[in-house]
Amino acid sequence: MSEPPVRAPEARGILALARKDRNAARRALAALDLDAQVALVCEAPVAARGELLDLVPHPEALIPALPEGELTFTVKAIGLGDAAWLLAHATPEQLVASVDLDGWAGSGLTPDPERLGAWLGALVEAGEEALLRGVRSLDTELVVLWLRDRIDVVLKTNDDDFEPPVGGRTLDGQFYFRARRGGDDLDEVEAVLDALFREDYWTYFRLLQGVLWELESETQEWALRWRAGRLEDLGFPPWEEAMAIYGVLPARARDELPPAPAEAGELDWRLPIWMPRLPLSASAAHSLFRALAALGEDERRPQLLAVLALANRIAVADQLPLGDVETIPLALEKAARLASRGLDHLTVLHGLDPAAALRRSGVEHLFRVGFSLERAEAPPAAPPNEERPTRDDLAGLSDEDPDD
């Protein structure tokens, strides 16, 4: 795996220079090519990225080059209320990914109207061009759900005695809308609808018809389906698939090595974050990292990608917030801890060196071995209070053969 051209200490150096001479810091950044500028921003702490981006000579070129997840982390660190200038340069793909990662509730099954509204509010502040680009990129079903949470819509009838709803507003004399909750000023809603009414009437018409007539359950199901497909493209599988990593192995399977060397393939999804720097060395705390350090570079790369894939599955299975910068580091730590436990178990049992055991078993199998060992040592779970299992209950289901 090639090393990024700029490391975090250089970012700190440029920030320190900016506090003394902003023009000199701008010149230092301008001397870097685009790839180096992207590396510098992504390797800097998220709290410092806004200050760095304020120094780059051409943010309109750099911001679209950021990985989708890194854009999400950066916007949230700056604050959605203050990040309009950044979203003005974001691509439609980045905007959709940001909402997919951060605009849904913790379970990942329903949109979070408040978070979604914050992203749309930031797009309103970014200007009409960015707003239209973002709203047209988002799934219509998702915007319909957001609008339905905020407004009631009434369509004017041909009856002579038609009376507009009390407090209703209209842009076209046909659709009237009013706040569903008292005290909601509807500023973002009206800005979105007004821009669409003037520039994209078909989308305006489609959204208000959706609020009026579409079944919420069906709309939510389609929004979830579109999001799930895109998250798979970013390496985040569906929850049911991700939970397979927590299948407990029977004792016999825990102790066995796979019958043939595991083949770690290349990613079939694109990485939405900057490749994290893992502590790969002979003195690393986790034996998994020590084993990875012992591999040749060609062997190491697919194994590292397998570690990232495992971390993504952990993030989904544990229902961690995908839009938070801390999520992948937390999932990576868990992946390394339990895979190392599995690796230690197999190396001792079979008299192998760690690198050989890693080649033979693969990262995910080592994680399942480590998880199974941990569960075997855990005290018995208390009887469930409900007959229906929860997702936490499902995490402990075993595929153990009762005959073993």
GUVOSE-36221 format. One line per field, with one value per residue (C-alpha): residue in three letters; x, y, z. Coordinates in steps of 0.02 Angstrom, whole numbers, plus 50000, padded with zeros to 5 digits. Example, Ala and Ser with C-alpha at 12.3 -4.5 7.8 and 13.67 -1.06 7.14 Angstrom:
! residues 2
residuo c(ala:ser);
u c(50615:50684);
v c(49775:49947);
w c(50390:50357);
***
This chain:
! residues 404
residuo c(met:ser:glu:pro:pro:val:arg:ala:pro:glu:ala:arg:gly:ile:leu:ala:leu:ala:arg:lys:asp:arg:asn:ala:ala:arg:arg:ala:leu:ala:ala:leu:asp:leu:asp:ala:gln:val:ala:leu:val:cys:glu:ala:pro:val:ala:ala:arg:gly:glu:leu:leu:asp:leu:val:pro:his:pro:glu:ala:leu:ile:pro:ala:leu:pro:glu:gly:glu:leu:thr:phe:thr:val:lys:ala:ile:gly:leu:gly:asp:ala:ala:trp:leu:leu:ala:his:ala:thr:pro:glu:gln:leu:val:ala:ser:val:asp:leu:asp:gly:trp:ala:gly:ser:gly:leu:thr:pro:asp:pro:glu:arg:leu:gly:ala:trp:leu:gly:ala:leu:val:glu:ala:gly:glu:glu:ala:leu:leu:arg:gly:val:arg:ser:leu:asp:thr:glu:leu:val:val:leu:trp:leu:arg:asp:arg:ile:asp:val:val:leu:lys:thr:asn:asp:asp:asp:phe:glu:pro:pro:val:gly:gly:arg:thr:leu:asp:gly:gln:phe:tyr:phe:arg:ala:arg:arg:gly:gly:asp:asp:leu:asp:glu:val:glu:ala:val:leu:asp:ala:leu:phe:arg:glu:asp:tyr:trp:thr:tyr:phe:arg:leu:leu:gln:gly:val:leu:trp:glu:leu:glu:ser:glu:thr:gln:glu:trp:ala:leu:arg:trp:arg:ala:gly:arg:leu:glu:asp:leu:gly:phe:pro:pro:trp:glu:glu:ala:met:ala:ile:tyr:gly:val:leu:pro:ala:arg:ala:arg:asp:glu:leu:pro:pro:ala:pro:ala:glu:ala:gly:glu:leu:asp:trp:arg:leu:pro:ile:trp:met:pro:arg:leu:pro:leu:ser:ala:ser:ala:ala:his:ser:leu:phe:arg:ala:leu:ala:ala:leu:gly:glu:asp:glu:arg:arg:pro:gln:leu:leu:ala:val:leu:ala:leu:ala:asn:arg:ile:ala:val:ala:asp:gln:leu:pro:leu:gly:asp:val:glu:thr:ile:pro:leu:ala:leu:glu:lys:ala:ala:arg:leu:ala:ser:arg:gly:leu:asp:his:leu:thr:val:leu:his:gly:leu:asp:pro:ala:ala:ala:leu:arg:arg:ser:gly:val:glu:his:leu:phe:arg:val:gly:phe:ser:leu:glu:arg:ala:glu:ala:pro:pro:ala:ala:pro:pro:asn:glu:glu:arg:pro:thr:arg:asp:asp:leu:ala:gly:leu:ser:asp:glu:asp:pro:asp:asp);
u c(50000:50075:50105:50006:50116:50083:50076:49981:50136:50147:49966:50007:50157:50051:49922:50059:50126:49951:49941:50098:50080:49922:49990:50144:50031:49928:50085:50143:49977:49976:50146:50066:49976:49792:49826:49943:49815:49681:49801:49844:49661:49612:49760:49730:49619:49440:49437:49576:49507:49399:49550:49651:49514:49505:49686:49680:49691:49554:49424:49312:49441:49490:49319:49250:49407:49376:49311:49126:49149:49287:49175:49039:49159:49229:49058:49002:49162:49139:48954:48814:48762:48933:48977:48872:49028:49096:48934:48927:49070:49016:48966:48794:48873:48955:48792:48693:48825:48831:48643:48651:48784:48717:48533:48459:48413:48529:48441:48472:48293:48210:48266:48301:48198:48302:48469:48398:48328:48498:48581:48445:48457:48643:48608:48485:48625:48744:48640:48507:48624:48689:48513:48441:48589:48567:48378:48379:48512:48423:48293:48121:48052:48173:48125:47941:47966:48055:47916:47781:47862:47856:47698:47519:47470:47297:47257:47132:46970:46855:46717:46656:46656:46839:46925:47115:47172:47199:47382:47410:47537:47538:47661:47550:47372:47343:47445:47428:47545:47556:47665:47619:47690:47663:47814:47891:47931:47956:48097:48196:48039:47982:48156:48163:47988:48011:48173:48093:47933:48034:48169:48101:47912:47900:48000:47899:47737:47800:47852:47689:47587:47693:47656:47471:47445:47589:47584:47716:47763:47790:47886:47997:48028:48087:48197:48277:48303:48393:48502:48546:48607:48718:48790:48837:48934:49029:49065:48924:48820:48640:48621:48567:48722:48838:48776:48851:49019:48941:48893:48970:49082:49072:49226:49288:49276:49363:49516:49528:49624:49535:49577:49661:49746:49617:49621:49598:49531:49525:49381:49222:49168:49249:49327:49227:49361:49546:49645:49681:49857:49863:50005:50091:50254:50340:50301:50115:49997:49885:49956:49853:49952:50116:50068:50019:50187:50275:50190:50263:50183:50089:50018:49981:49868:49724:49734:49723:49571:49495:49522:49429:49288:49273:49268:49127:49028:49056:48996:48835:48806:48835:48725:48862:48827:48906:48923:49033:49221:49247:49147:49275:49419:49308:49260:49441:49494:49362:49410:49594:49561:49452:49546:49707:49629:49582:49756:49840:49730:49771:49957:49978:49866:49950:50127:50120:50197:50064:50091:50066:49908:49841:49875:49788:49636:49596:49545:49359:49382:49506:49378:49244:49364:49406:49223:49175:49310:49250:49070:49121:49196:49051:48928:48758:48640:48487:48322:48243:48097:48007:47972:48022:48213:48298:48446:48560:48488:48522:48705:48723:48640:48755:48775:48850:48810:48729:48825:48994);
v c(50000:50165:50298:50461:50605:50713:50662:50740:50830:50932:50985:51045:51138:51230:51274:51341:51443:51511:51581:51682:51718:51663:51712:51604:51458:51483:51480:51320:51238:51303:51221:51050:50958:50911:50735:50802:50934:50799:50692:50839:50877:50695:50660:50816:50805:50843:50993:51074:51039:51194:51304:51208:51217:51404:51413:51305:51405:51312:51234:51203:51076:51000:50974:50862:50754:50712:50536:50541:50493:50621:50758:50704:50706:50875:50956:50893:50953:51126:51121:51107:51284:51349:51228:51302:51365:51188:51107:51234:51139:50961:50840:50759:50592:50667:50749:50588:50487:50615:50602:50412:50408:50543:50573:50413:50360:50250:50090:50133:50086:50258:50432:50555:50710:50825:50772:50771:50944:51005:50947:51026:51186:51192:51172:51317:51423:51362:51447:51399:51309:51194:51172:51117:51003:50921:50901:50831:50706:50642:50506:50581:50463:50531:50712:50665:50588:50745:50857:50745:50763:50952:50997:50951:50979:51021:51024:51155:51083:51152:51179:51357:51351:51293:51377:51372:51291:51410:51463:51382:51451:51426:51460:51413:51436:51247:51167:51238:51185:51224:51171:51010:51077:51244:51358:51281:51429:51316:51427:51281:51198:51355:51388:51212:51220:51396:51351:51195:51288:51414:51301:51122:51120:50934:50890:51018:50939:50762:50799:50880:50743:50618:50704:50701:50527:50406:50279:50320:50137:50107:50270:50225:50050:50119:50251:50115:50004:50140:50185:50003:49978:50132:50086:49915:50007:50093:49929:49930:49771:49750:49722:49540:49502:49598:49500:49340:49391:49358:49179:49078:48934:48765:48712:48597:48731:48858:48746:48699:48788:48810:48667:48781:48952:49089:49203:49385:49471:49653:49764:49753:49919:50090:50155:50306:50360:50399:50241:50241:50216:50057:50026:49890:49844:49703:49793:49828:49793:49678:49518:49545:49703:49615:49477:49603:49690:49525:49504:49566:49721:49624:49506:49644:49751:49628:49580:49764:49786:49633:49717:49872:49765:49680:49850:49905:49749:49779:49959:49900:49751:49858:49997:50126:50298:50285:50473:50494:50505:50395:50248:50163:50182:50102:49962:49936:49921:49790:49697:49697:49645:49494:49440:49447:49336:49211:49223:49192:49041:48959:48997:48916:48769:48729:48790:48916:49087:49225:49274:49094:49077:49239:49180:49016:49081:49255:49404:49369:49188:49244:49371:49236:49125:49266:49314:49132:49115:49273:49214:49045:49132:49251:49217:49146:49277:49322:49251:49372:49476:49461:49313:49410:49419:49587:49623:49608:49435:49386:49432:49285:49152:49004:48895:48763:48583:48509:48348:48435);
w c(50000:49947:50078:50064:50006:50160:50342:50487:50559:50399:50422:50597:50528:50401:50533:50647:50501:50467:50642:50606:50420:50329:50159:50186:50236:50079:49973:50059:50020:49841:49814:49842:49705:49726:49789:49922:49975:49992:50095:50206:50244:50272:50387:50491:50647:50598:50714:50611:50438:50425:50456:50326:50196:50223:50164:50007:49846:49751:49867:49716:49656:49823:49905:49766:49781:49965:50002:50044:50226:50253:50184:50306:50455:50403:50381:50551:50635:50562:50604:50477:50517:50465:50325:50185:50093:50091:50030:49889:49807:49852:49714:49706:49752:49906:49962:49943:50036:50177:50202:50189:50325:50441:50400:50472:50648:50750:50697:50515:50473:50471:50418:50557:50510:50621:50545:50370:50398:50458:50297:50190:50293:50259:50074:50083:50158:50022:49888:49763:49645:49782:49852:49685:49653:49822:49820:49644:49696:49851:49835:49808:49940:50069:50035:50040:50213:50273:50207:50281:50451:50436:50340:50300:50119:50049:49864:49809:49745:49611:49736:49745:49934:49949:50095:50113:50275:50420:50420:50251:50127:49940:49800:49654:49714:49705:49843:50019:50157:50342:50487:50576:50739:50820:50819:50663:50550:50396:50330:50257:50189:50102:50031:49958:49885:49817:49726:49651:49603:49504:49431:49431:49438:49402:49559:49659:49597:49627:49807:49859:49775:49871:50037:49995:49928:49955:50096:50225:50253:50068:50045:50191:50123:49955:50037:50144:49992:49892:50041:50077:49899:49905:50075:50006:49870:50013:50102:50231:50210:50270:50457:50438:50334:50449:50600:50528:50605:50776:50740:50882:50824:50909:51007:50871:50737:50849:50859:50675:50540:50374:50253:50126:50132:50133:49981:50026:49871:49822:49875:49774:49850:49855:50015:50079:50202:50197:50227:50414:50476:50578:50703:50602:50688:50780:50944:50910:51054:50951:50879:50721:50683:50721:50599:50466:50487:50453:50284:50122:50048:49913:50044:50167:50059:50036:50219:50270:50159:50241:50411:50348:50278:50447:50535:50420:50463:50648:50630:50547:50663:50819:50748:50769:50690:50517:50500:50655:50636:50791:50723:50609:50735:50869:50751:50699:50881:50912:50753:50803:50983:50945:50788:50890:51021:50887:50811:50980:51010:50843:50845:51015:50972:50805:50836:50693:50682:50679:50497:50441:50545:50472:50294:50330:50423:50360:50467:50479:50535:50668:50729:50744:50839:50959:50981:51012:51145:51230:51230:51298:51449:51476:51618:51565:51499:51602:51536:51412:51472:51307:51196:51041:51023:51005:50893:51044:51076:50896:50917:51034:50927:50898:50746:50860:50819:50977:50947:50964);
***
